[in-house]
Amino acid sequence: MAKLRDIKRRIKSVKNTAKITRTMELIATAKAKTAQDRIQRALPYFEALAEIAGQARKASGEDVGPVHPLLERREVKKVALLVVVGNRGLCGGYNTNVLRMARDHRARLLAEGKEVRLFASGKKGFGWLKFQKVPFEGSYTQFDDKPKFVDVERVADTLIGLFQAGEVDRVDVCYTHYFSAGRQAPVVETMLPITSAAEAQVASRGEKPAAAAAAAAPEKAGRKVVFTIEPDPKTILDAIFPLQARLHLFRVYLESASSEQIARRVAMKNATDNAQEVGRLLRMAYNRGRQSQITKEILEVLGGAEALA
């Protein structure tokens, strides 16, 4: 009897757990849809900024690469690496996959004799790096499922300041790239120095990031936009390039937020399915135990009747 009570208690517990995971799945689905909509709304800004920068560079009549500090290509001796993960768990391998890629990327850079300055974004990244005893300088935990541009701007300005001051020769970002609603994967992108849309392909995966693909779309469609450059191309470029770096990082946070919610939705769906399966097995065990108990009681009654007869 005690065993049946224990099974019944477990059935109730699993049922309550399934309700919780199902609710979390629905919440993650709604948040993922909101994050995907934010990415789609931001793409026209990335596209327009790339077009304006291209027109300004053409109108300048000079190679602005060596002139503007954010385009300067140097011999890479020091690298700043920003790792973008979430503040919470319950999202499968989302955080772990990014952190492992960042760890391997850092190890490769150190093996090449480069100095690496590590920055962590997300409580899970802070805790993991601290547990692994990997040294890092800064941590940012103010981001949630709806990252704000003003918060991203502060992080971007810190990295831009390090690059312009010559304290680092390159800025890399490790995060989960949003390819589509059905595919997300951890990648490492170079944020600084800024590259043109044609050079923005990531060699490790051979595909264009969302912003680069959006910037290339007007050319494929045959649409050409001519901008009036005022007051002069150099002034415009001095304002555009820092904004372009900030928007790059903002896109990173938008894609990371969307990928985290999708990963959480998948994890909670699997948890719900597993809870339902465990509940089914427990109910079968309870029914077998109950049937065995009833059979035993019937046999005891029959035995008592025969003894009285």
C-alpha positions as CSV (number, residue, x, y, z in Angstrom):
1,M,0.0,0.0,0.0
2,A,2.8,2.4,0.8
3,K,4.4,1.7,-2.6
4,L,1.2,2.6,-4.4
5,R,0.9,5.9,-2.4
6,D,4.5,6.7,-3.4
7,I,3.7,6.1,-7.1
8,K,0.6,8.2,-6.9
9,R,2.6,11.0,-5.3
10,R,5.1,10.8,-8.1
11,I,2.4,10.9,-10.7
12,K,1.0,14.1,-9.2
13,S,4.5,15.6,-9.0
14,V,5.3,14.7,-12.7
15,K,2.0,16.1,-13.8
16,N,2.7,19.4,-12.0
17,T,6.2,19.5,-13.6
18,A,4.7,18.9,-17.0
19,K,2.3,21.9,-16.5
20,I,5.2,24.1,-15.6
21,T,7.4,23.1,-18.5
22,R,4.5,23.5,-20.9
23,T,3.8,27.0,-19.6
24,M,7.5,27.9,-20.0
25,E,7.4,26.5,-23.5
26,L,4.5,28.8,-24.4
27,I,6.2,31.8,-22.9
28,A,9.5,31.0,-24.7
29,T,7.5,30.7,-28.0
30,A,6.0,34.1,-27.5
31,K,9.3,35.7,-26.6
32,A,11.1,34.1,-29.6
33,K,8.4,35.5,-31.9
34,T,8.9,39.0,-30.5
35,A,12.7,38.7,-30.8
36,Q,12.4,37.5,-34.4
37,D,10.2,40.4,-35.2
38,R,12.8,42.8,-33.8
39,I,15.5,41.3,-36.0
40,Q,13.2,41.7,-39.1
41,R,12.5,45.3,-38.2
42,A,16.2,46.1,-37.6
43,L,17.4,44.7,-41.0
44,P,16.3,47.8,-43.0
45,Y,18.5,50.0,-40.8
46,F,21.5,47.7,-41.4
47,E,20.8,47.7,-45.1
48,A,20.3,51.5,-45.4
49,L,23.5,52.2,-43.3
50,A,25.5,49.9,-45.5
51,E,24.2,51.7,-48.6
52,I,25.0,55.1,-47.2
53,A,28.5,54.1,-46.2
54,G,29.2,52.7,-49.6
55,Q,28.0,55.8,-51.4
56,A,30.0,58.0,-49.0
57,R,33.2,56.0,-49.6
58,K,32.7,56.3,-53.4
59,A,32.0,60.0,-53.2
60,S,35.1,60.6,-51.0
61,G,37.4,59.6,-54.0
62,E,40.0,58.2,-51.6
63,D,40.7,55.1,-49.7
64,V,39.4,55.8,-46.3
65,G,40.7,52.5,-44.9
66,P,44.0,53.8,-43.6
67,V,42.4,57.1,-42.6
68,H,39.6,56.0,-40.3
69,P,40.8,54.2,-37.2
70,L,37.9,51.7,-37.2
71,L,39.0,50.4,-40.6
72,E,42.7,50.2,-39.8
73,R,44.1,46.7,-40.3
74,R,47.1,46.0,-38.0
75,E,49.3,43.1,-37.1
76,V,47.2,41.2,-34.6
77,K,49.0,40.9,-31.3
78,K,46.2,41.6,-28.9
79,V,42.6,40.5,-29.3
80,A,39.5,41.5,-27.3
81,L,36.9,38.6,-27.2
82,L,33.3,39.3,-26.1
83,V,31.3,36.2,-25.2
84,V,27.5,36.7,-25.4
85,V,25.4,34.2,-23.5
86,G,22.2,34.3,-21.4
87,N,21.5,35.2,-17.8
88,R,19.4,32.1,-17.2
89,G,19.6,28.4,-18.0
90,L,16.9,25.8,-18.9
91,C,17.7,26.3,-22.6
92,G,19.5,23.1,-23.5
93,G,23.1,23.6,-24.8
94,Y,22.7,27.2,-25.8
95,N,25.1,28.7,-23.2
96,T,27.5,25.7,-23.1
97,N,28.0,25.6,-26.9
98,V,28.9,29.3,-27.0
99,L,31.2,29.1,-24.0
100,R,33.0,26.0,-25.4
101,M,33.6,27.7,-28.8
102,A,34.9,30.8,-27.0
103,R,37.2,28.6,-24.9
104,D,38.6,26.9,-28.0
105,H,38.9,30.2,-29.9
106,R,40.9,31.7,-27.0
107,A,43.1,28.6,-26.9
108,R,43.9,29.0,-30.6
109,L,44.8,32.6,-30.2
110,L,47.0,31.9,-27.2
111,A,48.7,29.1,-29.2
112,E,49.4,31.7,-32.0
113,G,51.2,33.9,-29.4
114,K,48.4,36.5,-29.2
115,E,47.3,38.2,-26.0
116,V,43.5,37.7,-25.3
117,R,41.4,40.1,-23.3
118,L,38.1,38.3,-22.4
119,F,34.8,40.0,-21.7
120,A,31.6,38.1,-20.7
121,S,28.0,39.1,-21.3
122,G,25.5,37.1,-19.3
123,K,25.5,35.6,-15.8
124,K,26.0,32.1,-17.2
125,G,29.2,33.2,-19.0
126,F,30.4,35.0,-15.8
127,G,29.8,31.9,-13.7
128,W,31.3,29.4,-16.2
129,L,34.5,31.4,-16.8
130,K,34.9,31.9,-13.0
131,F,34.4,28.1,-12.4
132,Q,36.8,27.3,-15.2
133,K,39.3,29.8,-13.7
134,V,39.6,31.6,-17.1
135,P,40.7,35.2,-16.5
136,F,38.3,37.9,-17.8
137,E,38.1,41.7,-17.4
138,G,34.5,42.8,-17.6
139,S,31.1,41.2,-17.3
140,Y,27.7,42.6,-18.4
141,T,24.6,41.1,-16.9
142,Q,22.0,43.8,-17.7
143,F,20.7,42.2,-20.8
144,D,17.4,40.2,-20.9
145,D,15.2,38.8,-23.7
146,K,14.7,42.4,-25.0
147,P,18.2,44.0,-25.2
148,K,18.1,47.8,-25.5
149,F,20.3,49.7,-27.9
150,V,21.4,52.1,-25.2
151,D,22.8,49.2,-23.1
152,V,24.5,47.6,-26.1
153,E,25.9,51.0,-27.0
154,R,27.8,51.2,-23.7
155,V,29.4,47.8,-24.4
156,A,30.2,48.7,-28.0
157,D,31.8,52.1,-26.9
158,T,34.1,50.2,-24.5
159,L,35.3,47.9,-27.2
160,I,35.6,50.7,-29.7
161,G,37.6,52.7,-27.2
162,L,40.1,49.8,-26.7
163,F,40.5,49.5,-30.5
164,Q,41.0,53.2,-31.2
165,A,43.5,53.5,-28.3
166,G,45.5,50.7,-29.7
167,E,45.1,48.5,-26.7
168,V,43.8,45.7,-28.9
169,D,44.3,45.1,-32.6
170,R,41.1,43.2,-33.2
171,V,37.7,42.7,-31.5
172,D,36.0,39.3,-31.9
173,V,32.5,38.4,-30.7
174,C,31.4,34.8,-29.9
175,Y,27.6,34.3,-29.9
176,T,24.8,32.2,-31.3
177,H,24.0,33.3,-34.8
178,Y,20.4,33.3,-36.0
179,F,20.3,31.7,-39.4
180,S,16.6,30.9,-39.4
181,A,13.8,29.9,-37.0
182,G,15.0,26.3,-37.5
183,R,18.7,26.8,-37.3
184,Q,21.0,28.6,-34.9
185,A,24.7,27.9,-34.3
186,P,27.5,29.4,-32.2
187,V,30.0,31.5,-34.3
188,V,32.9,33.9,-33.9
189,E,32.7,37.1,-35.8
190,T,35.1,40.0,-36.2
191,M,33.6,43.3,-35.0
192,L,36.6,45.5,-35.5
193,P,38.2,46.5,-37.8
194,I,35.1,47.0,-39.8
195,T,34.9,45.2,-43.1
196,S,32.7,45.9,-46.1
197,A,29.6,43.9,-46.9
198,A,31.5,41.9,-49.5
199,E,34.2,40.9,-46.9
200,A,31.7,40.1,-44.2
201,Q,31.5,36.4,-44.9
202,V,32.6,34.3,-42.1
203,A,35.1,31.8,-43.2
204,S,34.3,29.2,-40.6
205,R,30.8,28.7,-41.9
206,G,31.0,30.1,-45.4
207,E,27.8,32.1,-45.1
208,K,26.9,35.8,-44.8
209,P,25.7,37.3,-41.6
210,A,22.2,38.7,-41.7
211,A,23.3,42.3,-42.0
212,A,25.7,41.5,-44.9
213,A,23.0,39.5,-46.7
214,A,20.6,42.4,-46.3
215,A,23.2,44.9,-47.6
216,A,23.8,42.8,-50.6
217,A,20.1,42.4,-51.4
218,P,19.6,45.8,-53.2
219,E,22.4,45.0,-55.6
220,K,20.9,41.6,-56.4
221,A,17.6,43.3,-57.1
222,G,19.2,45.8,-59.4
223,R,18.1,48.8,-57.2
224,K,20.6,51.7,-57.0
225,V,20.1,54.5,-54.5
226,V,22.0,57.7,-54.9
227,F,22.5,59.7,-51.7
228,T,23.3,63.4,-51.4
229,I,26.4,63.6,-49.2
230,E,26.3,66.7,-46.9
231,P,28.5,68.3,-45.6
232,D,31.3,66.1,-47.0
233,P,31.9,62.3,-47.3
234,K,34.6,62.2,-44.6
235,T,32.4,63.8,-42.0
236,I,29.6,61.4,-42.8
237,L,32.0,58.4,-42.6
238,D,33.3,59.6,-39.2
239,A,29.8,59.4,-37.9
240,I,28.7,56.3,-39.7
241,F,31.6,53.9,-38.9
242,P,31.1,54.1,-35.0
243,L,27.4,53.7,-35.6
244,Q,28.0,50.7,-37.9
245,A,30.1,49.0,-35.2
246,R,27.4,49.6,-32.6
247,L,24.7,48.3,-34.9
248,H,26.8,45.2,-35.5
249,L,26.9,44.5,-31.8
250,F,23.2,45.3,-31.5
251,R,22.5,42.7,-34.2
252,V,24.6,40.2,-32.2
253,Y,22.5,40.7,-29.1
254,L,19.2,40.6,-31.0
255,E,20.2,37.2,-32.6
256,S,21.4,35.9,-29.3
257,A,18.2,36.8,-27.6
258,S,16.1,35.1,-30.3
259,S,18.3,32.0,-30.3
260,E,18.1,31.7,-26.5
261,Q,14.3,31.7,-26.5
262,I,14.2,29.2,-29.4
263,A,16.6,26.9,-27.5
264,R,14.5,27.3,-24.3
265,R,11.3,26.5,-26.2
266,V,12.9,23.3,-27.6
267,A,14.3,22.3,-24.2
268,M,10.9,22.9,-22.5
269,K,9.1,20.9,-25.2
270,N,11.4,18.0,-24.7
271,A,11.0,18.3,-20.9
272,T,7.2,18.3,-21.3
273,D,7.3,15.3,-23.6
274,N,9.6,13.4,-21.2
275,A,7.3,14.3,-18.2
276,Q,4.3,13.0,-20.1
277,E,6.1,9.7,-20.9
278,V,7.3,9.3,-17.3
279,G,3.7,9.9,-16.2
280,R,2.4,7.3,-18.6
281,L,4.9,4.7,-17.2
282,L,4.1,5.6,-13.7
283,R,0.3,5.2,-14.3
284,M,1.0,1.8,-15.9
285,A,3.0,0.8,-12.8
286,Y,0.3,2.1,-10.5
287,N,-2.4,0.2,-12.4
288,R,-0.4,-3.0,-12.3
289,G,0.3,-2.6,-8.6
290,R,-3.4,-1.8,-7.9
291,Q,-4.5,-4.8,-10.0
292,S,-2.1,-7.1,-8.1
293,Q,-3.4,-5.7,-4.8
294,I,-7.0,-6.3,-5.7
295,T,-6.2,-9.9,-6.9
296,K,-4.4,-10.5,-3.6
297,E,-7.4,-9.3,-1.6
298,I,-9.8,-11.4,-3.6
299,L,-7.7,-14.5,-3.0
300,E,-7.5,-13.7,0.7
301,V,-11.4,-13.4,0.9
302,L,-11.8,-16.7,-1.0
303,G,-9.3,-18.4,1.3
304,G,-11.1,-17.2,4.3
305,A,-14.5,-18.4,3.0
306,E,-13.1,-21.9,2.3
307,A,-11.6,-22.0,5.8
308,L,-15.0,-21.1,7.4
309,A,-16.7,-23.7,5.2
